C-alpha cells in the first residue's frame, strides 16, 4: 500500500484542533491547514469515486483516532448525507468561492464535506477535509452518551438538520458502516510500530506523576508478565488471556474487578481516550467481538502504549495505542 505525508501551514484556529493519526490520500497530496503530519494510505472503496474514497478515508482516519469506529461511522454517514462525500464550495459564501472545491452546494452559506455554516469556523477551515472533520468531532464528542445512542440521532443533534428525527442520516447508516469497515481493513500505520507489533518502552520509562498507587502496582505487575504466552482462560502465573491479565494485575494492586471483557466494561467508571490514565482498561471488538460486545481488553500504561495478552500463539506484549485502537474502541474504564 503506497503512503504519503501531508504537511501544511498552521492557522491559529486550526492549531486548536487536535488531529493526530491516519489520513488517507489518493493521487495528489491535498494541502491541509491543520499543520499535522498524517500517515496516508490509498486505495479504492467500492461504489465510491476516487474523490469520494479519498474524503471517506480522511474522515475515518481523523474520527477513528479521536473517537473510535463509532465516531467514524457517524462522521461518514453525516458527510454522505450532507455532501455525498464531496468537498463542496458555495457561491453564497464569497470566501468559499476562492478555495478549491469538488463541486457546488447552494444551501445557505454552507461549505465543505459537512456543509458547515460560518459559526463552525472560517471558510478555509470548513473547506479543509482534515480540519472540518475535526470541527465535527469537537461537536460530536460533546453529545452526551453519543457512543451508545443511535448514530443518526446523534448526527441530527450535531448538525440540527431539517429532519428532526435524523431519518435523512439513517438512510445512509448501512453504507457508512460498510465504508468504515473497508477503510479500516485497508489502512495501516505508517509510523513504527506497525499494527500489533511489540514496541520497546521509552528509555527511562516511568509512570506519570500523580498515577495512583494502585494503578502503579497494576501496571508494574502487567509489565512484569511480558513474554508470557497467551492461553485462553489463563489467569497466571505462567500464562494469561486478555482479561485474565487485567484482572490479575488489578487484584495484585488490591482492587477486585470481574473476569471477562464484557463485564470489565462495567467495572470502575467510564472515561475516554482524551482522559486516559495508566491502568485504564480499553476494550476493543477484537477478532470475535463487536462494538456492543467487545472481545478483547488491554491496559493503558502511559506514553501512548498498551500492554495486552493478544491471542493464541502470541505473548503478553506492549503495543502502540494507535495500532491497538485502529479497529475502534468499545469502551474505556478507569479502575482506580
C-alpha positions as CSV (number, residue, x, y, z in Angstrom):
1,X,0.0,0.0,0.0
2,X,1.5,3.3,-1.0
3,X,1.9,6.1,1.6
4,X,2.4,9.8,1.6
5,X,2.8,12.5,4.2
6,X,0.7,15.6,4.5
7,X,2.2,18.8,5.9
8,X,1.0,22.4,5.6
9,X,0.9,25.8,7.3
10,X,-0.8,26.1,10.6
11,X,-3.6,28.6,11.2
12,X,-4.2,29.8,14.7
13,X,-7.8,28.4,14.7
14,X,-6.8,25.1,13.2
15,X,-4.0,24.6,15.7
16,X,-6.6,24.3,18.4
17,X,-8.0,21.2,16.7
18,X,-6.0,18.1,17.9
19,X,-5.6,16.0,14.8
20,X,-3.2,13.1,15.1
21,X,-3.3,9.8,13.3
22,X,-4.1,8.4,9.9
23,X,-5.3,10.4,7.0
24,X,-5.5,8.8,3.6
25,X,-5.0,10.2,0.2
26,X,-5.5,9.2,-3.4
27,X,-3.5,10.7,-6.2
28,X,-2.1,14.2,-5.5
29,X,-1.4,15.1,-1.9
30,X,-4.0,17.5,-0.6
31,X,-2.9,20.5,1.4
32,X,-4.3,20.9,4.9
33,X,-4.5,23.9,7.2
34,X,-4.3,21.7,10.2
35,X,-0.5,21.6,10.3
36,X,-0.5,17.9,11.2
37,X,1.8,15.4,9.6
38,X,-0.6,12.5,9.0
39,X,0.0,9.0,7.8
40,X,-1.7,8.4,4.5
41,X,-2.7,5.2,2.6
42,X,-4.5,4.9,-0.7
43,X,-6.9,2.5,-2.2
44,X,-10.4,2.3,-3.8
45,X,-13.6,1.9,-1.9
46,X,-16.4,0.0,-3.8
47,X,-19.2,2.3,-5.1
48,X,-17.2,5.4,-4.4
49,X,-15.4,7.6,-6.9
50,X,-11.7,8.3,-6.3
51,X,-12.6,11.7,-4.8
52,X,-15.2,10.3,-2.5
53,X,-12.9,7.5,-1.4
54,X,-10.2,10.0,-0.5
55,X,-12.6,12.0,1.6
56,X,-14.1,9.0,3.2
57,X,-10.6,7.7,4.2
58,X,-9.7,11.1,5.6
59,X,-12.8,11.3,7.7
60,X,-12.4,7.8,9.0
61,X,-8.7,8.4,9.9
62,X,-9.4,11.6,11.9
63,X,-12.6,10.3,13.5
64,X,-11.2,6.9,14.5
65,X,-8.2,8.5,16.1
66,X,-10.4,10.7,18.3
67,X,-13.5,8.6,18.9
68,X,-13.0,5.1,17.5
69,X,-15.1,3.3,15.0
70,X,-18.5,4.6,16.1
71,X,-17.4,8.2,15.7
72,X,-16.1,7.3,12.2
73,X,-19.4,5.8,11.2
74,X,-21.3,8.8,12.4
75,X,-19.0,11.2,10.6
76,X,-19.0,9.3,7.3
77,X,-22.8,8.9,7.5
78,X,-23.2,12.6,8.0
79,X,-20.8,13.6,5.2
80,X,-22.6,11.2,2.8
81,X,-25.9,12.9,3.7
82,X,-24.6,16.5,3.6
83,X,-22.3,16.5,0.6
84,X,-22.2,13.0,-1.0
85,X,-18.6,12.9,0.3
86,X,-17.5,15.8,-1.8
87,X,-15.8,19.0,-0.6
88,X,-18.4,21.5,-1.8
89,X,-18.0,25.2,-2.4
90,X,-20.9,27.6,-2.3
91,X,-21.5,30.7,-4.4
92,X,-23.4,32.2,-1.4
93,X,-20.2,32.4,0.6
94,X,-17.7,34.7,-1.3
95,X,-14.8,33.4,0.7
96,X,-15.6,29.8,-0.2
97,X,-15.6,30.6,-3.9
98,X,-11.9,31.3,-3.8
99,X,-11.0,27.9,-2.5
100,X,-10.5,24.6,-4.4
101,X,-13.7,22.5,-4.4
102,X,-15.1,19.3,-5.8
103,X,-18.5,20.7,-6.7
104,X,-21.0,23.3,-5.6
105,X,-23.7,23.4,-3.0
106,X,-26.3,26.0,-2.6
107,X,-27.7,25.5,1.0
108,X,-27.4,29.0,2.6
109,X,-23.7,29.6,3.1
110,X,-22.8,26.1,4.0
111,X,-19.4,24.7,2.9
112,X,-17.4,21.5,2.8
113,X,-17.9,17.9,3.5
114,X,-20.2,18.5,6.4
115,X,-21.9,21.6,5.0
116,X,-20.9,23.7,7.9
117,X,-22.0,27.3,8.2
118,X,-19.8,30.2,9.3
119,X,-20.5,29.5,13.0
120,X,-18.3,26.4,12.7
121,X,-15.2,28.3,11.5
122,X,-13.7,30.2,8.6
123,X,-14.3,29.2,5.0
124,X,-10.8,27.8,4.9
125,X,-11.4,25.6,7.9
126,X,-14.8,24.4,6.6
127,X,-13.3,23.6,3.2
128,X,-10.3,21.7,4.7
129,X,-11.3,18.0,5.0
130,X,-9.0,17.4,8.0
131,X,-10.0,20.5,9.9
132,X,-13.7,20.3,9.1
133,X,-13.7,16.7,10.3
134,X,-12.0,17.8,13.5
135,X,-14.7,20.5,14.0
136,X,-17.4,17.9,13.5
137,X,-15.7,15.7,16.1
138,X,-15.4,18.6,18.5
139,X,-19.2,18.8,18.5
140,X,-19.8,15.1,18.4
141,X,-17.8,14.3,21.4
142,X,-19.8,16.9,23.4
143,X,-23.0,15.0,22.8
144,X,-23.9,13.0,26.0
145,X,-23.8,9.2,25.5
146,X,-23.0,9.6,21.8
147,X,-21.3,6.2,21.8
148,X,-24.4,4.2,22.7
149,X,-27.2,6.2,21.1
150,X,-28.5,5.7,17.6
151,X,-25.9,7.1,15.2
152,X,-28.5,9.0,13.1
153,X,-30.0,10.6,16.3
154,X,-26.5,11.8,17.3
155,X,-25.8,13.1,13.8
156,X,-29.0,15.1,14.0
157,X,-28.1,16.5,17.4
158,X,-24.7,17.7,16.0
159,X,-26.0,19.0,12.6
160,X,-29.5,20.1,13.5
161,X,-30.9,19.4,10.0
162,X,-34.4,20.0,8.9
163,X,-35.2,16.3,9.7
164,X,-35.7,16.3,13.5
165,X,-35.7,12.5,13.7
166,X,-32.4,12.1,11.9
167,X,-34.1,10.0,9.2
168,X,-32.0,11.7,6.5
169,X,-28.9,10.3,8.1
170,X,-30.5,6.9,8.9
171,X,-30.8,6.1,5.2
172,X,-27.0,6.2,4.8
173,X,-26.2,4.4,8.1
174,X,-25.6,1.0,6.4
175,X,-23.5,2.4,3.6
176,X,-21.4,4.4,6.2
177,X,-20.8,1.2,8.2
178,X,-19.6,-0.7,5.1
179,X,-17.3,2.2,4.1
180,X,-15.7,2.3,7.5
181,X,-15.2,-1.4,7.5
182,X,-13.4,-1.2,4.2
183,X,-11.2,1.7,5.2
184,X,-10.2,0.2,8.5
185,X,-9.5,-3.1,6.8
186,X,-7.1,-1.4,4.3
187,X,-5.4,1.2,6.5
188,X,-2.2,0.5,8.2
189,X,0.1,2.6,10.4
190,X,2.9,4.4,8.7
191,X,4.8,5.2,11.8
192,X,6.6,2.4,13.6
193,X,5.4,0.2,15.2
194,X,3.1,-1.4,12.7
195,X,-0.2,-2.8,13.8
196,X,0.1,-5.4,16.5
197,X,3.9,-5.4,16.7
198,X,5.5,-5.2,20.1
199,X,7.2,-1.9,20.9
200,X,10.0,-1.1,23.3
201,X,9.3,1.1,26.3
202,X,10.8,4.6,26.0
203,X,14.3,4.9,27.6
204,X,13.8,5.7,31.3
205,X,10.1,4.9,31.1
206,X,8.2,6.0,34.2
207,X,4.6,6.4,35.1
208,X,3.3,10.0,35.1
209,X,3.3,11.9,38.3
210,X,0.0,11.6,40.0
211,X,-0.6,8.0,39.0
212,X,-2.5,6.4,41.8
213,X,-0.5,3.8,43.9
214,X,-3.0,1.1,42.9
215,X,-2.5,1.9,39.2
216,X,1.3,1.9,39.7
217,X,1.1,-1.6,41.1
218,X,-1.3,-2.9,38.4
219,X,0.8,-1.5,35.6
220,X,4.0,-2.8,37.1
221,X,2.6,-6.2,37.5
222,X,1.3,-6.4,33.9
223,X,4.6,-5.3,32.6
224,X,6.4,-8.0,34.6
225,X,4.4,-10.6,32.6
226,X,5.8,-9.6,29.2
227,X,6.7,-12.5,27.1
228,X,4.4,-15.0,28.8
229,X,2.2,-16.9,26.4
230,X,-1.5,-16.3,25.8
231,X,-3.7,-19.2,26.9
232,X,-7.4,-18.9,26.8
233,X,-8.9,-18.9,30.3
234,X,-5.5,-18.4,32.0
235,X,-5.0,-16.1,34.9
236,X,-1.3,-16.7,35.5
237,X,1.2,-17.1,36.8
238,X,2.7,-18.7,33.7
239,X,0.2,-17.6,31.0
240,X,-2.8,-15.3,30.6
241,X,-5.7,-14.4,28.4
242,X,-6.5,-10.8,27.9
243,X,-9.0,-10.3,30.7
244,X,-7.1,-12.7,32.9
245,X,-4.1,-10.4,32.7
246,X,-6.1,-7.3,33.5
247,X,-8.0,-8.9,36.4
248,X,-4.9,-10.4,38.0
249,X,-2.9,-7.1,37.6
250,X,-5.6,-5.2,39.4
251,X,-6.1,-7.9,42.0
252,X,-2.4,-7.7,42.8
253,X,-2.9,-4.0,43.3
254,X,-5.7,-4.7,45.8
255,X,-8.6,-3.9,43.6
256,X,-11.2,-6.5,42.6
257,X,-12.6,-6.5,39.1
258,X,-14.7,-9.0,37.2
259,X,-13.2,-11.7,35.0
260,X,-14.4,-11.3,31.4
261,X,-14.2,-8.4,28.9
262,X,-17.9,-7.7,28.7
263,X,-18.3,-7.3,32.5
264,X,-15.0,-5.5,32.9
265,X,-16.6,-2.8,30.8
266,X,-18.8,-2.1,33.8
267,X,-16.0,-2.1,36.4
268,X,-14.7,1.2,37.7
269,X,-16.1,4.3,35.9
270,X,-16.4,5.2,32.3
271,X,-13.7,7.5,30.8
272,X,-12.5,8.3,27.3
273,X,-9.3,8.4,25.2
274,X,-8.8,12.1,25.9
275,X,-8.5,11.4,29.6
276,X,-6.6,8.1,29.6
277,X,-4.6,7.3,32.8
278,X,-2.2,4.4,33.4
279,X,-4.1,1.4,34.5
280,X,-7.3,2.2,32.5
281,X,-8.8,-0.7,30.6
282,X,-9.5,-0.3,26.9
283,X,-11.9,-2.7,25.3
284,X,-12.0,-3.3,21.5
285,X,-14.0,-5.6,19.3
286,X,-11.0,-7.9,18.7
287,X,-11.3,-10.8,16.3
288,X,-14.6,-12.2,17.5
289,X,-16.3,-9.4,19.3
290,X,-18.3,-6.3,18.3
291,X,-18.6,-2.7,19.5
292,X,-21.6,-3.7,21.6
293,X,-20.0,-6.9,22.9
294,X,-16.2,-6.4,22.8
295,X,-13.9,-9.4,22.6
296,X,-10.6,-8.0,23.8
297,X,-9.2,-5.8,26.5
298,X,-5.8,-4.2,27.3
299,X,-4.4,-1.9,29.9
300,X,-3.1,1.6,29.1
301,X,0.4,2.1,30.6
302,X,1.1,5.7,29.5
303,X,3.3,7.1,26.8
304,X,0.8,6.1,24.1
305,X,1.2,2.4,24.8
306,X,-1.0,-0.6,25.9
307,X,0.0,-3.9,27.5
308,X,-2.1,-6.8,26.3
309,X,-2.3,-10.6,26.1
310,X,-3.3,-10.7,22.4
311,X,-4.4,-14.2,21.2
312,X,-3.3,-17.8,20.9
313,X,0.2,-18.1,19.5
314,X,1.2,-14.7,20.9
315,X,2.6,-13.4,24.1
316,X,2.0,-10.6,26.6
317,X,3.4,-7.5,25.0
318,X,3.3,-3.8,24.7
319,X,1.8,-2.2,21.5
320,X,1.1,1.3,20.5
321,X,-2.2,2.8,21.5
322,X,-2.7,3.9,17.9
323,X,-2.4,0.4,16.5
324,X,-4.4,-1.1,19.3
325,X,-7.5,1.1,18.7
326,X,-7.2,1.1,14.9
327,X,-10.4,-1.1,14.7
328,X,-12.4,1.1,17.1
329,X,-12.9,1.5,20.8
330,X,-15.8,-0.3,22.5
331,X,-15.2,1.2,26.0
332,X,-12.7,2.7,28.3
333,X,-12.8,2.2,32.1
334,X,-10.9,4.0,34.9
335,X,-10.5,1.5,37.7
336,X,-8.6,3.3,40.4
